[in-house]
C-alpha cells in the first residue's frame, strides 16, 4: 500500500493531461510523476529512511504539491509546518518530530536555517529556489512506492495545544486513505477528469487535504501562491475553476470584493466552506454570488477529513424553506459516526446539548508522544471533539459552543492557555484571561483581559506576544481590569469573562 501510487496510476491513464499549474508554469501527469519519483528516490539515496520525518516550511507553490506526493511514495513521515508559526514553535516541531530534511522557499529559508542552527539539529535544509533542482537531478524517474501498512504514520499535523505547546495528531496511511475514499464517494466533491481544483488556502492545511483524491481522479490542480480575494476571482475566471475550498474569513473577503460583481464564476460547481462556523447570512450571500454550489463542512485535524456536510441542496432548502438548517454543519459523511453525549459518555436525546464525539476509519488514534492527552481525547474508540452541540431528529448536527478553551480565528485553532502563557512572561502582568470574541472578518478574534502590577499598554502587550507567538495567536485587542472573576474553586472564570462579549448571540461560536 502506498498513497503515492495513485498518482502513478493516473499518470498512466492520463499522461498528457494537465495535473498541476501555478502561475505560468504547467505540469502534465507524466511530468509530475517523473518529478515526484526523482524527489522520492533522491531522498532515499541520501539515507532518509521510510518512516523518518521530512518537513515543509513554505508558502503555497507547486513544489509543495510535488513534495507531498513524493513523501508519500517514499513512505516518509510528512510534517507540514505553518509559515505563520513563530521561530520557537518551528524549533519545537523540528525537535519533537526529529525532522531529517526541511523543505523551504526563498522567503523562509533564512528563518529555517536559523531555527535549525538554534535547535542544533542535523536536519538538512532544502531551498525550493536554490537547492531543489539539484536534488531532483540526483534522483531517478523509475517508479517509487515503498510498501506501507494502514497503521503506518503518514502525517504529523501539528496544531495548537491546550498545555501551551503544539501537539501533533498522528494521521496514518489508513486515515489518509479513508479521507480519499470519502471524497471520491461524495458526488459534489469537485474531483473528476474534467474538474479544475483551486488550492487557494495554505496547502499545509485543509486546502491540501483533497489533493490525493484530485490526482486519483485525473483532476487538474491550480495553486494560488498567495491569498488575495481579487486574485482568487481572477484565477477562477482565467483558469475556469470548477471547485475550491475556503475558510469563512476568505469567503468574507471574496463576498466584499468589488470585482465579484464583474468576475465570471460560472464554471464553479463546488465551493466548499469549512474550518470554522459560517453565519447563515454569509451562506445566503455566497449562493447569491456563486449559485447553488455552496457546501459547508465540519471536521478537525483529529478526524483527518470532514465529519459532516451541509450539501448545496441543504443550503438551498435552508434559504427557501428551513432557515434553521443554515445554522447546521450538516449530517455525517458515509462511514463516519457522530454522537452527542453527556459527561458519562452516554448519548443524549435529539435536541439536547452534549459533547460531539466522532469515530470512523479516518479518525486519529493518538497524539505524537502525548499519552495522557491521547487518553483524554481518544476514549473508547471515539474522538472527543470538545465541541458542544445537538443533533436534530433528522440527523443534522448543530454546534453551539466549545467545551475546550479554544478559539478558531481565520480557520486556525488557538488555545487560550497558549496565549496566556506568553502574556504571563511579561513583567507587568498579574493575571490574564484570553477569550474569543465575535469578529466579522476573522470569525473570532483573540482578546486578552488582563490585570497588571505595573505600567504597560495594549500596544506593548500585543508587540510582546508577536515575538513569541504565530500571528494568528496574537491578541487583536487587550482590555484592562481591576480584577478578574473567579469560580467557586478560586480559579479565573473564563466563561464569565467570555460571556459578556457574546450577549445577543444564538450560539457561542462564530
PyMOL commands that set and color helices and strands:
alter all, ss='L'
color gray80, all
select helices_A, chain A and resi 5-13+29-45+62-74+87-97+109-119+132-137+173-185+206-216+229-238+248-255+258-261+280-290+301-303+312-320+323-327+371-377+416-423+458-466+471-473+494-499
alter helices_A, ss='H'
color red, helices_A
select strands_A, chain A and resi 18-22+25-28+53-57+77-80+101-104+124-127+153-159+167-172+196-199+220-223+243-246+270-273+294-299+306-310+331-332+337-341+354-359+378-379+382-391+397-402+406-409+412-415+429-439+443-452+477-480
alter strands_A, ss='S'
color yellow, strands_A
deselect
rebuild
show_as cartoon
